Structure formats: C-alpha cells, structure tokens
C-alpha cells in the first residue's frame, strides 16, 4: 500500500522506503533501505553515567543498499550513518 502510494506520487519515495523499513523491523525482518536504527542505553555501574548508542538495524542485502537508496532519493548509507552518529551493530 505504501509502495503503491509512492508510485502514484501520493507519497515521497524516500518516506515510503523509510515506512517500509520500519514495517519490516517491527516484524523482526531485515530492512531494505537501511533507514532504521535502534537506540541502546548504556549505564556505567560505577559513575552511573548514561550513554545512548545508535545502532543500525540489520539490512537484508548490504551490497545493494546504496543503489536502492539512490533510486528513492536517499543519501548513501555511509553518509546517513555519519550524520546520525549510527554505529554498526556489535
């Protein structure tokens, strides 16, 4: 439905891609466009300092992700990760 709306010009393609990734993530499936990330909160047991870490959610095919992102008007994944301070999942 979302993809159809984007193809009909009712929704920007990049937003449709992000919605599609979010849908897949909530189903526990790998995303396609690399737009979703997890926020992890770490707390130091000694200092009690809290740190938030942004981790990229799993991607179905990393070898195709940038070409797919380009097709829907998204910036390259490397740039997206840099701008948003997103780390690779450990």
Order of alpha helices (4+ residues) and beta strands (2+ residues): alpha-alpha-beta-beta-alpha-alpha-beta
